[in-house]
Each structure stands twice: as C-alpha cells, then as structure tokens.
Amino acid sequence: MVRWLRARSPGSWLHLPGKTARWRLTLLYAGMFLLLGTVVIAIIYLLVSRGATVRIHAAVGGSRVPSTPVVPLPPPAPGVTASASIPRALLEQHAADVSRLLAVSWVALVITALVSAGFGWFVSGRMLRPLREMAATARTISAGNLSERLALAGPDDEFKQLGDTVDELLARLEASFEAQRRFVANVSHELRTPLTLERTLLQVALADPDASAATLRATCEELLASGRDQERLLEALLTLASSERALDRREPLDLATVAGQLLSARREDIERRSLELTTALTPAPITGDPALIERLIANLIDNAVQYNVAGGRVEVITATVAGHALVSVTNTGPEVPPGELERLFEPFQRIGVTRTASEGGHHGLGLSIVRAIATAHAATLTAHPQPDGGLAVTVSFRASDSVSPPALGWLS
C-alpha cells in the first residue's frame, strides 16, 4: 500500500474538482453562510451569557427581576453558607447551559451549511446553464458555418444581452468573411484576365511565321499597356491594404490645400470633358497621414470626373462645421439605385455590374479605398444619390487646431 502511494504523485491521489465557476459559486454560498452563522452564534452567546449573569447577581443581591423565572436550587453543601453556594451553583448551571447551546448551534450550523452548499450547487448550475449552452454552440461555429447563431431564449437579463452581443459579433464576422471571399475572387479575376490576354498576344505573335517588325512592335506595345494596367491595379490593392491598417504617422494638414492642389493637377481633364466645376474651399485643418488623405480626395475627384456625363457638374467643398473638418464631392452622372449604394464602396464594384473589368485603368477600387482611409482616420463617410443622377460623398474628420490658408489659384 505504501509502495503504491509512493508510486503515485501527490496531486494524483489528492484529486480536487476543477476550478469551475459553479464550484466557486457553491463555495462562496457555503462560506458566506458559515460566516453569517458564526456571527449569529457569537451574538447569541454574548447576549445569553451576559444577560443571565446579570440576572443571577441581581437575584442574589435582593432585587427582583420580574421577567426571570424562579429556578429551584439544590441545598447548600455542608459547611458552606447559603449566600455563597447559591451564586456558584447558578453560574455552573448557566455555564453548562451555554456550552450545550454552543454545541447544538455548531452542529446545526454545520448541517445547514452542507445543505446550503447543495442548494448553492443546484442554483448555480441553473444560473450558469445559459453560459454552458452558449459555449457549446460557439464551439460548433467555425468559418464554414458562421450563419449559425446562439439565439438565446429567456428573459432580457445579462445572459440574454451577452448572447445577443455574440450573435451581432457573428453577423459582423460573417459579413467580413463574405467580403474577403468576394475580394479574393475579384482579385483573381482581375489578374487572370490581363495574364490571359498577354499569353494570347505572345502565342499569336510567335505562331505567325510572317510576322514583321511592326507587328512585333505593336504586340510589345500592347503587352506594355497591359503591364501598366496591372501595375495600377497592384498599386491600388497595396493602397487599400495599407489604408485598413492603423496609421503609422499623423501630420497637420488642410483639406482645402490638398483639394486645391489636386484640382489644379486635373484642370485639363475637367476642361476636356466640358464639366462645370464649382468649389467652396474654406480652411479645414485635420491631423492625419498626408499621403492617404491625398489619395482619398484624389479618388473622390477622379470618381466624380470619370463617372460623369458630358457637360455635367462637379462640386468640391471643404469646411469646418461644429468641430469637424469635412470634404464633400458631388457630381452628376448615371442614376444610382438606393440598393446599389452600399455595394459601390466594396472592391471591384461599379453600377450595373457585380464584377468589374479594367476600363480605362479603373478597377472599381476608388470608393473602397476612400472608405478604408476614412475608417483608418476614425472619420465618418456618408453618401447620398442625387435625384437627377450622380453621387454626393462627404467625409467628416475631427478638426485640428492648426489652420493653414489654402492655395486656390484659379479655383477662387
């Protein structure tokens, strides 16, 4: 037997239950009950011992205590006077009664503590049942079945609120995973198309035995154009990926200055399309990443110019309102259905098609990059379709205290 005990580790034969919440609550219930019971017993002991002693001394001294019952006492011992034997006998009887009361009280306290521990185990199990159900359901949810929900029933208590919060989190995760799947599928499509075109051009050029230098030069120029298009796509994807991360740096800048410089660089394109440009560039200082803010405003302007109608209108506004610096770009153009608005801010999406192909170097990444940059700067992005066609996009930042006057030039 001793050899068997030595062969086993101390922790293996002294097995204790796991430190679960149910065990902790049960021990807490029993411990609180023992503590309160001990306090009650101590109070009773003090009251009984002091009150009875006072009444005994009062009775021996000749005073009458009406509430104290008369207890017959044994005759005094030989050689002991009555006045000396009566108090000692009363005190000894009282001490025995108090000892008996303490013993009975402690036994009753231990029994009731065990009963309270059992009730605590039962009640804590009932209270923690929703958590166990949520844990069991959550363990079965993975990336392949994010559509499942906890759907916790019962009263609107803390457990129900926790279950609803987890369901909302699962809904956001499902939407995020679905967006990533669409993004990967769209990226593979956008990259596969130019690669297939390049391979076809090379195969046709190599298969023609009578190909001239001019034909080969034309093929090379088409390959170079396709390569530039892929470079722009990869640059846009890198910008989108970097915009979704936390900002590496923040510098003070003015939205009006950035917008004015970008509009000056696009003056010829705007005039060539016969677009009417309206500006109201007032100081709008913020603190952010200058490169990302420039890309955000550039994408808004390019989107307003590219998806416009001949003789249409483009309106660019920067201002500071109620402690927020905002930039707003509005254009005329094709009508935007309300159901299509949210989809326009997803990668590779344009009006009327679910997956874009490269068209003039545009891959449908502009507005998705705008939203990612706005999110990285904790800015608020709102978009509203225009009644006659077109879109109004506003990005609101937390305004900075520093103001630098914008260089508007021909835009004033």
Secondary structure as the mmCIF struct_conf table of DSSP 4:
data_model
#
loop_
_struct_conf.conf_type_id
_struct_conf.id
_struct_conf.beg_label_comp_id
_struct_conf.beg_label_asym_id
_struct_conf.beg_label_seq_id
_struct_conf.end_label_comp_id
_struct_conf.end_label_asym_id
_struct_conf.end_label_seq_id
HELX_RH_AL_P HELX_RH_AL_P1 VAL A 2 ALA A 7
BEND BEND1 ARG A 8 ARG A 8
HELX_RH_AL_P HELX_RH_AL_P2 PRO A 10 TRP A 13
BEND BEND2 LEU A 14 LEU A 14
HELX_RH_AL_P HELX_RH_AL_P3 ALA A 21 VAL A 60
TURN_TY1_P TURN_TY1_P1 GLY A 61 GLY A 62
TURN_TY1_P TURN_TY1_P2 PRO A 66 SER A 67
BEND BEND3 THR A 68 THR A 68
HELX_LH_PP_P HELX_LH_PP_P1 PRO A 69 VAL A 70
HELX_LH_PP_P HELX_LH_PP_P2 PRO A 74 ALA A 77
TURN_TY1_P TURN_TY1_P3 PRO A 78 GLY A 79
HELX_RH_AL_P HELX_RH_AL_P4 ALA A 82 MET A 127
TURN_TY1_P TURN_TY1_P4 LEU A 128 LEU A 128
HELX_RH_AL_P HELX_RH_AL_P5 ARG A 129 THR A 140
TURN_TY1_P TURN_TY1_P5 ALA A 143 GLY A 144
TURN_TY1_P TURN_TY1_P6 LEU A 146 SER A 147
BEND BEND4 GLY A 154 ASP A 157
HELX_RH_AL_P HELX_RH_AL_P6 GLU A 158 ALA A 207
TURN_TY1_P TURN_TY1_P7 PRO A 209 ASP A 210
HELX_RH_AL_P HELX_RH_AL_P7 ALA A 213 SER A 243
TURN_TY1_P TURN_TY1_P8 GLU A 244 GLU A 244
BEND BEND5 ARG A 245 ARG A 245
HELX_LH_PP_P HELX_LH_PP_P3 ALA A 246 LEU A 247
BEND BEND6 ASP A 248 ASP A 248
STRN STRN1 GLU A 251 ASP A 254
HELX_RH_AL_P HELX_RH_AL_P8 LEU A 255 ALA A 265
TURN_TY1_P TURN_TY1_P9 ARG A 266 ARG A 266
HELX_RH_AL_P HELX_RH_AL_P9 ARG A 267 ARG A 272
TURN_TY1_P TURN_TY1_P10 ARG A 273 SER A 274
HELX_LH_PP_P HELX_LH_PP_P4 LEU A 275 LEU A 275
STRN STRN2 GLU A 276 LEU A 281
STRN STRN3 PRO A 285 GLY A 288
HELX_RH_AL_P HELX_RH_AL_P10 PRO A 290 GLN A 306
TURN_TY1_P TURN_TY1_P11 TYR A 307 TYR A 307
TURN_TY1_P TURN_TY1_P12 ALA A 310 GLY A 311
STRN STRN4 ARG A 313 VAL A 321
TURN_TY1_P TURN_TY1_P13 ALA A 322 GLY A 323
STRN STRN5 HIS A 324 ASN A 331
BEND BEND7 PRO A 334 PRO A 334
HELX_RH_3T_P HELX_RH_3T_P1 PRO A 338 GLU A 340
TURN_TY1_P TURN_TY1_P14 LEU A 341 LEU A 341
HELX_RH_3T_P HELX_RH_3T_P2 GLU A 342 PHE A 345
BEND BEND8 GLU A 346 GLU A 346
TURN_TY1_P TURN_TY1_P15 PRO A 347 PHE A 348
STRN STRN6 ARG A 350 ARG A 350
TURN_TY1_P TURN_TY1_P16 ILE A 351 GLY A 352
STRN STRN7 VAL A 353 VAL A 353
BEND BEND9 THR A 354 ARG A 355
STRN STRN8 GLU A 359 GLU A 359
TURN_TY1_P TURN_TY1_P17 GLY A 360 GLY A 361
STRN STRN9 HIS A 362 HIS A 362
BEND BEND10 GLY A 364 GLY A 364
HELX_RH_AL_P HELX_RH_AL_P11 GLY A 366 ALA A 376
TURN_TY1_P TURN_TY1_P18 HIS A 377 ALA A 378
STRN STRN10 THR A 380 PRO A 385
TURN_TY1_P TURN_TY1_P19 PRO A 387 ASP A 388
BEND BEND11 GLY A 389 GLY A 389
STRN STRN11 LEU A 391 ARG A 398
HELX_LH_PP_P HELX_LH_PP_P5 ALA A 399 SER A 400
BEND BEND12 ASP A 401 ASP A 401
HELX_RH_3T_P HELX_RH_3T_P3 GLY A 409 LEU A 411
#
